[in-house]
Amino acid sequence: MGTALLSRQVSAASGDYEAMLVNCIDPRFTTNSLQYMTTNGMRDRYSQFVIAGGPIGAVHQRFAPWHGTFWDNLDITAQLHSIKRVVALTHRDCGAAKHAFGDAAVATRQAETAAHAEALRIFSAEVRRRKPTLAVVAGIMDLNGTVDAVS
């Protein structure tokens, strides 16, 4: 039994998976993020990195001490799981985004969209610079779970 369990643990540590999801710690979006990944054919085929602000936390200067941890995690995820893409989701009404961008940048839906889109573009460019073989799918999740794609 011990050998079978060990063998199962080793095979679970590596593999060929679709993606790494980067999203926010906000518990209002846990179920919606799972639904998004499932709808897009990635249920049980992705790793996940959860940090305040999601992709914003990985690139905004306000959270600079966290950046190395995210990029190190992406490196090991790509190595262990042979991922093909990074799914980067921010969300509306995000406290970390407000903390990073300031009140005015999230005061209206239009301003919030612009601030999130800019952070997602920076995040996407940095992923492509560091891991040119990975695709990036980026979007802003609404409170109802719908996602507006950002390219």
Stockholm file with secondary structure:
# STOCKHOLM 1.0

chainA/1-151         MGTALLSRQVSAASGDYEAMLVNCIDPRFTTNSLQYMTTNGMRDRYSQFVIAGGPIGAVHQRFAPWHGTFWDNLDITAQLHSIKRVVALTHRDCGAAKHAFGDAAVATRQAETAAHAEALRIFSAEVRRRKPTLAVVAGIMDLNGTVDAVS
#=GR chainA/1-151 SS CHHHHHHHHHHHHSCCCSEEEEECSCGGGHHHHHHHHHHTTCTTSEEEEECTTTHHHHHCGGGHHHHHHHHHHHHHHHHHHCCCEEEEEEESSCHHHHHHHCSGGGSSHHHHHHHHHHHHHHHHHHHHHHCTTCEEEEEEECTTSCEEEEC
#=GC SS_cons         CHHHHHHHHHHHHSCCCSEEEEECSCGGGHHHHHHHHHHTTCTTSEEEEECTTTHHHHHCGGGHHHHHHHHHHHHHHHHHHCCCEEEEEEESSCHHHHHHHCSGGGSSHHHHHHHHHHHHHHHHHHHHHHCTTCEEEEEEECTTSCEEEEC
//
